[in-house]
């Protein structure tokens, strides 16, 4: 979270989900799409980390804090032909989740 990082130097952690709707007349490489989507987060999610690598992942996320709106904007840059992009961050310290959506035609 950029807000808490700005105030106290560290951000609270959030886990986010990103959804993309895109129509294309061309064949899409789903692995390539997924890899581009992962680049939109503060840090790249990774499985099976040892403690030193977990620490590196935390530092990576802290160096690049993002709001859900930032995740959606970054996804739109990578997929300008998207029909809909939405992100939800599951809050770790708030009683609510954060949600952002972009839909073709609504914000152009």
C-alpha positions in Angstrom: 0.0 0.0 0.0 1.6 3.3 -1.1 -0.2 5.3 1.7 1.2 3.5 4.7 4.6 3.3 3.0 4.5 7.1 2.5 3.7 7.7 6.2 5.8 5.1 8.0 8.2 3.8 5.4 6.6 0.4 5.0 3.4 -0.6 3.3 0.9 -3.2 4.5 0.7 -6.2 2.3 -2.3 -7.0 0.1 -3.0 -9.9 -2.1 -4.6 -8.9 -5.4 -6.5 -10.6 -8.2 -6.5 -9.2 -11.7 -9.1 -10.2 -14.4 -8.9 -9.3 -18.1 -11.5 -9.6 -20.8 -10.1 -9.3 -24.3 -11.5 -10.3 -27.7 -9.1 -10.9 -30.6 -9.4 -12.2 -34.1 -5.8 -13.4 -33.7 -4.7 -16.5 -31.8 -3.7 -15.5 -28.2 -0.8 -17.1 -26.4 -2.3 -17.5 -23.0 1.0 -18.0 -21.3 2.2 -14.7 -22.8 -1.0 -13.0 -21.6 -0.6 -14.4 -18.1 3.1 -13.4 -17.9 2.2 -9.8 -19.0 -0.6 -9.7 -16.4 1.8 -10.8 -13.6 4.1 -7.8 -14.5 1.3 -5.5 -13.4 1.6 -6.3 -9.7 4.0 -4.8 -7.2 6.0 -8.0 -7.2 5.9 -11.2 -9.2 4.2 -14.0 -7.3 6.4 -17.1 -6.9 5.9 -20.6 -5.5 8.2 -22.5 -3.2 10.4 -19.8 -1.8 13.0 -20.3 0.9 13.2 -17.6 3.6 15.9 -15.5 2.0 14.0 -15.4 -1.2 10.8 -14.5 0.7 12.6 -11.6 2.1 13.7 -10.5 -1.4 10.1 -10.8 -2.6 8.9 -8.5 0.3 11.6 -6.0 -0.5 10.5 -6.1 -4.2 6.9 -5.4 -3.3 7.9 -2.6 -0.9 10.0 -0.9 -3.6 7.0 -0.8 -6.0 3.8 -0.3 -4.0 0.6 -0.1 -6.0 -3.1 0.7 -5.5 -5.6 -1.5 -7.4 -6.1 1.5 -9.7 -2.4 1.4 -10.6 -2.7 -2.4 -11.4 -5.6 -1.7 -13.7 -3.8 1.2 -15.4 -0.6 -0.9 -15.9 -2.7 -3.8 -17.4 -4.4 -1.4 -19.8 -1.0 -0.2 -21.0 -0.1 -3.8 -21.8 -3.5 -4.6 -23.3 -4.8 -1.5 -25.0 -7.4 -3.5 -26.8 -8.9 -5.0 -23.6 -12.7 -4.9 -23.2 -12.7 -5.0 -19.4 -10.0 -5.0 -16.7 -10.7 -5.4 -13.0 -8.6 -5.8 -9.9 -9.4 -6.6 -6.3 -7.0 -6.3 -3.4 -7.8 -8.3 -0.3 -7.0 -5.9 2.4 -4.9 -7.0 5.3 -5.8 -4.2 7.8 -9.1 -2.8 6.6 -12.5 -4.3 6.9 -13.1 -3.8 3.2 -11.4 -4.9 0.0 -10.2 -2.4 -2.6 -11.7 -2.7 -6.1 -11.0 -1.0 -9.5 -12.5 -1.6 -12.9 -11.9 -0.2 -16.4 -14.5 -1.0 -19.1 -14.1 -0.1 -22.8 -16.4 2.7 -23.8 -17.0 3.9 -20.2 -13.7 5.9 -19.8 -12.5 6.6 -23.3 
